[in-house]
């Protein structure tokens, strides 16, 4: 009986750990999406700055 109880406890711990891994993976994927969006915004800002610089008069 003791072996059966320990096995059930171990399986429960494994199940809990798998749930934790799934939650962590989801958070990483969300973070990756946020980072990608932020990088795109930075690229857009850089492009706009370069355009504005090109439009400056030469004699300033």
RAFENCOR-V935986 format. One record per residue. PSI is psi in whole degrees, 0 to 359 (NA if undefined). BURIAL is b if it has 24 or more other C-alpha atoms within 12 Angstrom, else e. Layout:
# RAFENCOR-V935986
psi=PSI burial=BURIAL
psi=PSI burial=BURIAL
This chain:
# RAFENCOR-V935986
psi=320 burial=e
psi=321 burial=e
psi=319 burial=e
psi=318 burial=e
psi=317 burial=e
psi=322 burial=e
psi=316 burial=e
psi=318 burial=e
psi=318 burial=e
psi=317 burial=e
psi=322 burial=e
psi=318 burial=e
psi=320 burial=e
psi=317 burial=e
psi=317 burial=e
psi=318 burial=e
psi=321 burial=e
psi=320 burial=e
psi=318 burial=e
psi=318 burial=e
psi=319 burial=e
psi=318 burial=e
psi=317 burial=e
psi=318 burial=e
psi=318 burial=e
psi=317 burial=e
psi=321 burial=e
psi=317 burial=e
psi=321 burial=e
psi=317 burial=e
psi=320 burial=e
psi=319 burial=e
psi=317 burial=e
psi=318 burial=e
psi=317 burial=e
psi=317 burial=e
psi=317 burial=e
psi=320 burial=e
psi=321 burial=e
psi=320 burial=e
psi=321 burial=e
psi=318 burial=e
psi=317 burial=e
psi=318 burial=e
psi=318 burial=e
psi=318 burial=e
psi=316 burial=e
psi=322 burial=e
psi=316 burial=e
psi=319 burial=e
psi=315 burial=e
psi=321 burial=e
psi=318 burial=e
psi=331 burial=e
psi=353 burial=e
psi=144 burial=e
psi=150 burial=e
psi=335 burial=e
psi=34 burial=e
psi=NA burial=e
